[in-house]
Amino acid sequence: MVENWTGTGASSECAEGVHGEEYFWWAIVQVYLQIEWCVKNVAMSIS
């Protein structure tokens, strides 16, 4: 997913940024969405 994003004509600066702070936050968002999805599935299966 990250490779595709950096491969869309982004400059080398952007590519480096993804591996730094931006990638850190991107990873946190991915984990958060994964947890949210799991919580919704569990909530639906319980109700």
N, C-alpha and C positions, 0 to 999 in steps of 0.2 A: 504494500500500500504506500509506504514512504517512497520506495523506488519510483513508483508511477508518478507520484506528486513531484518529485525532484526532476523527473524526466520530461516534464511538460514545458521545457524551455526555461526553467528557472535558472537564475545565475548561480555561480559557484558559491556566492555569499549565502544565498538562501539554502543551498544544500548543506553548507556547514552549520547554519543556524538550526536546521532540523536535528542535527546530531547533538546540539547543545541544549540550551534552555527550552527552546520550542519543542524539541523532541520529548523532553522531560514532562512538560505539561500535556503534550499530545498523549503520552503514555498514561498519564493520570486520568485523562478524559476517557480513554479506551477502557481502563479498568473500572471507572465509575459507571460507564454505560453497561458494561458486562454485569456488574453487581446489580444495577437497577433492573436489568432484564431478568436476572435470576430471581430477584425479590418479587417481581410481578408474576413470574411463572409459579412460584411457591404460593403466593397469595391467591392466585386463581385456582390452584389445585386444592387448597384448603377450603375455600368457600364453596 
